[in-house]
Amino acid sequence: MFTQSLGLVTALAYTLVGSRRVATAISLETVSMQVAKMVGPVLAGVGLARLGPAPCYVGVAALYAVGLLVFVGLPGRIGGPSGRDVTSVVASLGAGFREAWREPTVRAVLLITVMMNVLFFPYQHMLPVFARHVLSVGPEWLGGLVAADGFGALLGALAIAGRRGFLPHGRIFGAAVLTAPFLLLGFTSLRWPWACLPVLVLIGACESAFAAMQSTLVLLQAPEASRGRAMGILSACIGTQPAGTLWIGFLAGGIGVPAAMAINGMAALVAMLPAAWPLARRGRI
């Protein structure tokens, strides 16, 4: 459901603000998400340590209920054609994929998105094990580590949202996805919790730039007639992360969490370099 809503939110942002301000709009949406990502883990860590899991789950359910109430007054359709599309989901996605694949920038973004979600982002699911067995810290520190990642993502989103004039979308995207694996490699070598925090802040900033620019590039470069379907394909690429989570769990069980993170980081860098380097070198996309 998260990947489905992500595509809808970014497509809606383009409809409301247009191509010139879509990067700023997506960055502002990222700000709201990262504030929650920063505050939530800290509260969760303290709550788990002091109250236990049951009250924490009740609090999360209450917040979901509040979010649902916020959507009650929204209209059913904002922009776009009013006619009903009778094309099947499979046929629609297939047509959108073929059209999007012809555009080199969109093709590169889709490939990099799969690599990031399969090889890079699964490190987040290993943070509890890393905190407990490598850093030897409890849930409060775990919340702090996850919050540091969210704080970096918040700073990155604010920097993009506050930028006026032209944004080199491709260069930001390419630089972010090529820098993040190096930072992950550095993180895996650390054994002092305080040293992990600034590295996770930098990783979060790269993640924020990647997330904002991937949607922006697809919206700007995909053919207008298939823009919504291209965002659906992007959401499907984001949805490949469970495969990466399964893989890193299997790998960590055999060689340990730090080594598994490091191998994934190196694999992500090697896999993304051919597609990301041309984007990082371009000035105007």
C-alpha positions as CSV (number, residue, x, y, z in Angstrom):
1,M,0.0,0.0,0.0
2,F,2.9,2.4,0.7
3,T,4.3,2.0,-2.9
4,Q,0.8,2.5,-4.4
5,S,0.2,5.7,-2.4
6,L,3.6,7.0,-3.2
7,G,2.9,6.9,-6.9
8,L,-0.5,8.6,-6.4
9,V,1.0,11.4,-4.2
10,T,3.7,12.3,-6.7
11,A,1.4,12.2,-9.7
12,L,-1.0,14.4,-7.8
13,A,1.8,16.8,-7.0
14,Y,2.6,17.2,-10.7
15,T,-1.1,17.8,-11.5
16,L,-1.4,20.5,-8.9
17,V,1.9,22.5,-9.3
18,G,3.1,21.7,-12.9
19,S,6.6,20.8,-14.1
20,R,8.4,23.9,-12.9
21,R,7.7,23.3,-9.2
22,V,7.3,19.6,-9.1
23,A,10.7,19.0,-7.5
24,T,9.9,21.5,-4.8
25,A,6.5,19.9,-4.2
26,I,7.9,16.4,-3.9
27,S,10.6,17.6,-1.6
28,L,8.1,19.2,0.7
29,E,6.1,16.0,0.7
30,T,9.4,14.3,1.7
31,V,9.8,16.8,4.5
32,S,6.6,15.7,6.1
33,M,7.4,12.1,5.7
34,Q,10.9,12.5,7.2
35,V,9.7,14.5,10.2
36,A,7.6,11.5,11.1
37,K,10.5,9.2,10.4
38,M,12.8,11.2,12.7
39,V,10.3,11.7,15.6
40,G,8.7,8.3,15.3
41,P,11.7,6.0,16.0
42,V,12.7,8.1,19.0
43,L,9.3,7.8,20.5
44,A,9.1,4.1,19.6
45,G,12.4,3.4,21.2
46,V,11.5,5.1,24.4
47,G,8.0,3.6,24.3
48,L,9.3,0.0,23.8
49,A,11.8,0.4,26.6
50,R,9.4,2.0,29.1
51,L,5.9,0.7,28.2
52,G,6.3,-2.4,26.0
53,P,5.1,-3.2,22.5
54,A,1.3,-3.3,23.1
55,P,0.8,0.4,24.1
56,C,3.1,1.3,21.2
57,Y,0.9,-0.5,18.7
58,V,-2.2,1.1,20.1
59,G,-0.6,4.5,19.6
60,V,0.3,3.7,16.0
61,A,-3.3,2.5,15.3
62,A,-4.7,5.7,16.7
63,L,-2.4,7.8,14.5
64,Y,-3.6,5.8,11.4
65,A,-7.2,6.5,12.4
66,V,-6.4,10.3,12.5
67,G,-4.8,10.1,9.1
68,L,-7.8,8.3,7.7
69,L,-10.1,11.1,9.0
70,V,-8.0,13.7,7.3
71,F,-8.8,12.2,3.9
72,V,-12.6,12.1,4.4
73,G,-13.2,15.6,3.0
74,L,-11.0,15.3,-0.1
75,P,-12.6,15.1,-3.5
76,G,-12.6,11.8,-5.4
77,R,-10.8,13.2,-8.4
78,I,-8.3,16.0,-8.9
79,G,-7.4,16.8,-12.5
80,G,-6.9,14.3,-15.3
81,P,-9.6,13.0,-17.7
82,S,-13.0,12.3,-16.4
83,G,-13.8,9.3,-18.5
84,R,-13.4,5.8,-17.2
85,D,-10.4,3.8,-18.5
86,V,-11.6,0.3,-19.5
87,T,-8.1,-1.0,-20.3
88,S,-7.0,-3.9,-18.1
89,V,-4.3,-3.3,-15.5
90,V,-1.9,-5.7,-17.2
91,A,-2.4,-4.1,-20.7
92,S,-2.1,-0.6,-19.2
93,L,1.1,-1.3,-17.3
94,G,2.6,-3.1,-20.4
95,A,1.9,-0.1,-22.6
96,G,3.2,2.3,-20.0
97,F,6.4,0.2,-19.5
98,R,7.1,0.1,-23.3
99,E,6.7,3.8,-23.7
100,A,8.7,4.7,-20.6
101,W,11.5,2.3,-21.5
102,R,12.1,4.2,-24.8
103,E,13.2,7.2,-22.8
104,P,16.8,6.7,-21.6
105,T,16.5,8.8,-18.4
106,V,13.3,7.0,-17.3
107,R,14.9,3.6,-18.1
108,A,17.9,4.5,-16.0
109,V,15.8,5.7,-13.1
110,L,13.7,2.5,-13.1
111,L,16.8,0.3,-13.1
112,I,18.5,2.3,-10.4
113,T,15.3,2.2,-8.3
114,V,15.3,-1.6,-8.4
115,M,19.0,-1.8,-7.4
116,M,18.5,0.7,-4.6
117,N,15.6,-1.2,-3.1
118,V,17.0,-4.6,-3.6
119,L,20.6,-4.0,-2.6
120,F,20.8,-0.7,-0.6
121,F,17.7,0.1,1.4
122,P,17.5,-3.4,3.1
123,Y,20.3,-2.3,5.4
124,Q,17.5,-0.4,7.3
125,H,15.9,-3.7,8.3
126,M,19.2,-4.9,9.7
127,L,19.7,-1.9,12.0
128,P,18.0,-3.5,15.0
129,V,20.4,-6.5,14.7
130,F,23.4,-4.1,14.1
131,A,22.4,-2.0,17.2
132,R,22.0,-5.0,19.5
133,H,24.8,-7.4,18.4
134,V,27.4,-5.1,16.9
135,L,27.0,-1.8,18.8
136,S,25.7,-3.5,22.0
137,V,23.0,-0.8,22.6
138,G,19.3,-1.0,23.5
139,P,16.1,0.3,21.9
140,E,16.7,3.9,22.8
141,W,19.9,4.0,20.7
142,L,18.2,2.1,18.0
143,G,15.6,4.8,17.8
144,G,18.4,7.4,17.7
145,L,20.1,5.6,14.8
146,V,16.9,5.5,12.7
147,A,16.1,9.1,13.7
148,A,19.5,10.2,12.5
149,D,18.7,8.7,9.1
150,G,15.4,10.6,9.1
151,F,17.1,13.8,10.2
152,G,19.5,13.6,7.3
153,A,16.7,13.0,4.9
154,L,14.8,16.0,6.3
155,L,17.8,18.2,5.8
156,G,18.2,17.0,2.2
157,A,14.5,17.5,1.4
158,L,14.6,21.1,2.9
159,A,17.7,21.9,0.9
160,I,16.0,20.8,-2.3
161,A,12.7,22.5,-1.5
162,G,14.4,25.8,-0.6
163,R,16.5,25.9,-3.8
164,R,15.3,28.5,-6.2
165,G,15.7,28.4,-10.0
166,F,16.9,25.5,-12.0
167,L,17.7,22.2,-10.3
168,P,20.1,19.8,-12.0
169,H,17.7,16.8,-11.3
170,G,19.8,14.2,-13.0
171,R,23.1,15.3,-11.4
172,I,21.6,15.3,-7.9
173,F,20.0,11.9,-8.5
174,G,23.2,10.4,-9.9
175,A,25.5,11.9,-7.2
176,A,23.2,10.7,-4.4
177,V,23.0,7.1,-5.6
178,L,26.7,6.9,-6.1
179,T,27.6,8.4,-2.8
180,A,25.2,6.4,-0.6
181,P,26.9,3.0,-1.0
182,F,30.3,4.5,0.0
183,L,28.7,5.9,3.2
184,L,27.1,2.5,3.9
185,L,30.5,0.9,3.6
186,G,31.9,3.3,6.1
187,F,29.0,2.7,8.5
188,T,29.5,-1.0,8.5
189,S,33.1,-0.5,9.9
190,L,32.0,1.6,12.9
191,R,31.6,0.2,16.4
192,W,31.0,3.4,18.4
193,P,27.3,4.5,18.4
194,W,28.1,8.2,18.5
195,A,30.2,7.8,15.3
196,C,27.3,6.1,13.5
197,L,25.0,9.1,13.9
198,P,26.7,11.6,11.5
199,V,27.2,8.9,8.9
200,L,23.5,8.0,9.0
201,V,22.6,11.7,8.7
202,L,24.6,11.8,5.4
203,I,23.1,8.5,4.2
204,G,19.6,10.0,5.0
205,A,20.4,13.1,2.9
206,C,21.4,10.9,-0.1
207,E,18.2,8.9,0.4
208,S,16.1,12.0,0.4
209,A,17.8,13.3,-2.8
210,F,17.3,10.0,-4.5
211,A,13.6,9.7,-3.5
212,A,12.7,13.3,-4.6
213,M,14.6,13.2,-7.9
214,Q,13.5,9.7,-9.0
215,S,9.9,10.8,-9.0
216,T,10.7,14.2,-10.5
217,L,12.8,12.7,-13.4
218,V,10.0,10.2,-14.3
219,L,7.3,12.8,-14.2
220,L,9.4,15.2,-16.4
221,Q,10.8,12.7,-18.9
222,A,8.0,10.2,-19.3
223,P,5.6,10.7,-22.3
224,E,2.6,12.8,-21.2
225,A,0.1,10.2,-22.2
226,S,1.7,7.5,-20.1
227,R,2.9,9.6,-17.1
228,G,0.5,8.1,-14.6
229,R,1.4,4.5,-15.8
230,A,5.1,5.3,-15.6
231,M,4.6,6.3,-12.0
232,G,2.8,3.0,-11.4
233,I,5.8,1.2,-12.9
234,L,8.1,3.2,-10.6
235,S,6.0,2.2,-7.6
236,A,6.3,-1.5,-8.7
237,C,10.1,-1.0,-8.8
238,I,10.1,0.4,-5.3
239,G,8.0,-2.7,-4.3
240,T,11.0,-5.0,-5.0
241,Q,12.5,-4.2,-1.6
242,P,11.1,-7.4,0.1
243,A,13.3,-9.5,-2.2
244,G,16.3,-7.5,-1.0
245,T,15.2,-7.9,2.6
246,L,15.0,-11.6,2.2
247,W,18.4,-11.7,0.6
248,I,20.2,-9.6,3.2
249,G,18.6,-11.7,6.0
250,F,19.9,-14.9,4.4
251,L,23.3,-13.3,3.8
252,A,23.6,-11.9,7.4
253,G,22.7,-15.3,8.8
254,G,25.8,-16.8,7.1
255,I,28.5,-14.0,7.3
256,G,27.1,-11.5,9.9
257,V,25.3,-8.2,9.6
258,P,28.3,-5.8,8.9
259,A,29.7,-8.0,6.1
260,A,26.2,-8.5,4.6
261,M,25.7,-4.7,4.5
262,A,29.1,-4.1,3.0
263,I,28.6,-6.7,0.3
264,N,25.2,-5.2,-0.6
265,G,26.7,-1.7,-0.7
266,M,29.5,-2.8,-3.1
267,A,27.0,-4.7,-5.2
268,A,24.7,-1.7,-5.4
269,L,27.5,0.6,-6.4
270,V,28.8,-1.7,-9.2
271,A,25.2,-2.4,-10.5
272,M,24.2,1.3,-10.5
273,L,27.4,2.9,-11.9
274,P,26.7,2.3,-15.6
275,A,23.2,3.9,-15.4
276,A,24.0,6.6,-12.7
277,W,27.2,8.0,-14.0
278,P,25.8,9.5,-17.2
279,L,23.0,11.1,-15.2
280,A,25.5,12.6,-12.7
281,R,27.6,14.1,-15.6
282,R,24.6,15.8,-17.3
283,G,23.9,19.3,-16.3
284,R,20.4,19.9,-17.5
285,I,17.7,17.3,-16.9
